[in-house]
Amino acid sequence: MSYFSRFLTAALLLHAYLPILPGAFFGRSSSPRSTITLQKRLHINTLITQPGTVEFDWGNDYSSTSDNYTMPSTLKYTPEGKHILWGRTEYAAGFDTVSSAVENDARIAHFGDRLTFTATSVLFDGEKLDFAVAPYASALLRGESGWRAGATAIARYDVGRNSAGVTVSWSGATVASPSNPAGTFDAGLGYGRRLKASGFLGHFTPHSNVVYEKSTGADRTVSLFEGVEYQITEKFALDFAGQHFNVAGGPIDHQIVVGITVNLGRPGRWLR
């Protein structure tokens, strides 16, 4: 069995044995891992997790170009309150639980090379238009030193079953290197449409994104993404996506992603 076949089988088995959680509501940089979550917030989930609840994103990311495999994970929490920093800001920590790459004809698996901390604040919450800012910082754990920090601005417009969004992001490195550029700017556009207002097809939302990126000392690149989310319940969703990095400029990389988003509810209930 090929490595990709094992990956897909494991992802499907995980789906089969995960519990289907009942009830409630649920609601996202220049690294591919964080891009996955950001896309979903442009046109599927809310900009932040429902206040008072914890949410977990977990993915399986396989590159058909390089045969690399990662498991990006993000744990998110929005405190319940009436203030911008305590009630309208989601705090998140993201990392790769497993990163597997082929090196010198041997497959090497290890923990991810960075921890990323993000605070996403909703500055405007309108009937159709929403606007948020998300400052973030990444601690580089292996291969590089120092930190990478920046911020993303997110605007999203919802009308009917349609949702469109735009992002503008910049990040910089405290210690620059060829693989960790001094500065990176990117801008993205996304669109999604729920298939039906209700019924079985109402659980599916096809989506697509395009991202332009320019880093210090590197060529401009354009990347494309497409996929579909299956909202099984209000607290549990699956996302199947294709990612095509650097279709214009830079070495191209085709990836397949299977993602899971689950809202774990209020932390206080775990202690009962």
Summary of the structure (lengths in Angstrom):
residues: 272
radius of gyration: 18.2
end to end distance: 44.5
largest distance: 54.9
contacts: 897
relative contact order: 0.18
helix: 13%
strand: 57%
